[in-house]
Amino acid sequence: MKCRVCRGKAVIQVRRHNANFCQEHFIDHIHRQVERTIDDFKMFGPDHRLVLGVSGGKDSLALWHILTYVGYRVDGLYLQLGIGDYSSESLTLSQQFAAERGLKLEVVDLPSDFGFAVPEAAAASRRTPCSACGLSKRYVLNREAESRGYDVLVMGHNLDDEAATLFSNVLGWNVEYLGRQRPVLPATDGGLCRKVKPLIRVAERETAAYAVLNGIDYEVEECPLAAGNTINRYKEWLNRLEEQSPGIKANFLFGFLERGSVHFSDAEDVELVSCSNCGQPTTGELCAFCRLQAVTFSRKQDL
Amino acid sequence: MKVILRNPRRQVELEDVRRVADVFRHLDLVPESFLVIRNGELVTSDEEVSDDDVLEMRPVISGG
């Protein structure tokens, strides 16, 4: 295969763009996709204080590399989830990435700062580990980004993450979630930090390739708690469709964003109030994170 | 040739394989879900392979 741009030897095929790229022109291509996404959705500008949710995986580290390369100053925020060696290795990889590039990485530790680890929360609640993890990440990253004075919380969700989440929300007709599935969620007076997803035009395979081609050492092993994860299964199915119909994942997601999401915008018009325990925005008296924390503490006391 | 797979990490031996695309077919893997790495470099599905090669089929799907 030859590179679409220079006719040199290709290192990757991107079938939905009907293109093959050499290393240099694939990296250029990814930079353009991300810059275009930031501009098209007016995500942020050069004067905003940006913080990126960092996990040590390919997406967040690739995005940190991309944003820094194209000229943004971005700090990292890592949440230690207490998932044994997996969390330790992910933290080490994130710290190494930041140290090698002179970037600032802030670390929040769920067990020591909030009193529980994800496996304990999953065992104590009726949530799956991925659900307890996702809730904890959304809560803590938002709270820390707000309290540390950042303007924008940047997340590494890629095209596959968003397409699989959309697929899941359509299968369950979760209209409230469909109303909130956008590449930019605005800040609110009640404590929600502006949240953006600049990788939504980049497929998961492409962020992994970008990381490999740039020598980024990322956590390759899957989280030990994610075995059988529903979203990962949907990704596998969508990839089988993509093999038959290149571009179907992007059409699904961007068709929804351009023509579908407007029909669900009312569903997210819920009034937010302050959690009676922590003060963070919620729709009920006690936010979901505080409820998770309470049930986990209660279970730990019983043991 | 040797093929390294992950999650869980394991190794399989394949014979009479001409191209990377044949490895996907033999193992019933979806190309969109993997990168193929040989000697630290990405290779495309049309690349020829030999019995001496070691290929890593690196999965790209991960939880958010």
HADDOCK unambig.tbl for C-alpha pairs under 7 A between the chains (distance, minus, plus):
assign (segid A and resid 11 and name CA) (segid B and resid 42 and name CA) 5.57 0.50 0.50
assign (segid A and resid 11 and name CA) (segid B and resid 43 and name CA) 5.51 0.50 0.50
assign (segid A and resid 11 and name CA) (segid B and resid 44 and name CA) 5.90 0.50 0.50
assign (segid A and resid 12 and name CA) (segid B and resid 43 and name CA) 6.94 0.50 0.50
assign (segid A and resid 12 and name CA) (segid B and resid 44 and name CA) 5.67 0.50 0.50
assign (segid A and resid 13 and name CA) (segid B and resid 44 and name CA) 6.70 0.50 0.50
assign (segid A and resid 157 and name CA) (segid B and resid 64 and name CA) 6.95 0.50 0.50
assign (segid A and resid 161 and name CA) (segid B and resid 64 and name CA) 6.74 0.50 0.50
assign (segid A and resid 204 and name CA) (segid B and resid 60 and name CA) 6.23 0.50 0.50
assign (segid A and resid 204 and name CA) (segid B and resid 61 and name CA) 6.78 0.50 0.50
assign (segid A and resid 205 and name CA) (segid B and resid 32 and name CA) 6.72 0.50 0.50
assign (segid A and resid 205 and name CA) (segid B and resid 33 and name CA) 6.63 0.50 0.50
assign (segid A and resid 205 and name CA) (segid B and resid 34 and name CA) 6.72 0.50 0.50
assign (segid A and resid 205 and name CA) (segid B and resid 35 and name CA) 6.88 0.50 0.50
assign (segid A and resid 205 and name CA) (segid B and resid 60 and name CA) 5.50 0.50 0.50
assign (segid A and resid 208 and name CA) (segid B and resid 60 and name CA) 6.25 0.50 0.50
assign (segid A and resid 221 and name CA) (segid B and resid 7 and name CA) 6.67 0.50 0.50
assign (segid A and resid 222 and name CA) (segid B and resid 7 and name CA) 6.75 0.50 0.50
assign (segid A and resid 222 and name CA) (segid B and resid 62 and name CA) 6.15 0.50 0.50
assign (segid A and resid 226 and name CA) (segid B and resid 63 and name CA) 6.90 0.50 0.50
assign (segid A and resid 232 and name CA) (segid B and resid 61 and name CA) 6.66 0.50 0.50
assign (segid A and resid 232 and name CA) (segid B and resid 62 and name CA) 6.77 0.50 0.50
assign (segid A and resid 232 and name CA) (segid B and resid 63 and name CA) 6.39 0.50 0.50
assign (segid A and resid 239 and name CA) (segid B and resid 32 and name CA) 5.73 0.50 0.50
assign (segid A and resid 239 and name CA) (segid B and resid 33 and name CA) 6.57 0.50 0.50
assign (segid A and resid 240 and name CA) (segid B and resid 30 and name CA) 6.48 0.50 0.50
assign (segid A and resid 243 and name CA) (segid B and resid 32 and name CA) 6.79 0.50 0.50
